[in-house]
Amino acid sequence: MSITASIWLVIVAGFVAANLPFLNQRILAAGPVCHDGGSASKALWIRLVELVVLYFLIGAFAMLLEGRAGQRSSQGWEFYAVTGTLFLTFAFPGFAYQYLLRKVSRAG
C-alpha cells in the first residue's frame, strides 16, 4: 500500500471512529445496548470514554501502518494535542446529529 493510501485510510478510519459513539446505542458498537435510566440512549460520559478508546485504537492502527511503511517517528506532546483536537473535530457531525438535530426533530 502506498504512503498516500495509508494516510487517507487513517483519515477515513478516524472520521468513522470519531462518529461511531454518537450514531449507535451500543457500547463500542459491538457491546450490549446501553440503557441510561429509562431511556434507550447512552449517557454523554460513556460516549466520551468511547471517543478516548477509539482515539487510541486509531492511533495504534496508524502506528502499525507507519511501521510497515518504514521507520516510526517519535512524537512529542504537540502531535497528540493536534491529533486529539482533530479527532474531536471529526466527531462534531455525530455530536450535532445526536444532541442537536434529533432534539429538534423530536420537539417538532
Residue pairs with C-beta under 8 A, 6 or more apart in sequence:
1 9
1 65
1 68
3 69
6 65
6 66
6 69
9 65
10 58
10 61
10 62
10 65
13 58
13 61
14 58
14 86
14 87
14 90
15 90
17 54
17 55
17 57
17 58
18 51
18 54
18 55
18 87
18 88
18 90
18 91
18 94
19 90
19 91
19 93
19 94
20 29
20 50
20 54
20 94
21 42
21 46
21 47
21 48
21 50
21 51
21 54
21 91
21 94
22 47
22 91
22 94
22 95
22 97
22 98
22 99
23 94
23 97
23 98
25 33
25 34
25 40
25 41
25 42
26 32
26 33
26 34
27 34
27 42
27 46
27 50
28 50
28 53
28 54
33 40
34 41
34 42
34 43
34 46
36 42
36 43
36 46
47 98
51 87
51 88
51 91
55 83
55 84
55 87
58 87
59 83
63 72
66 72
66 73
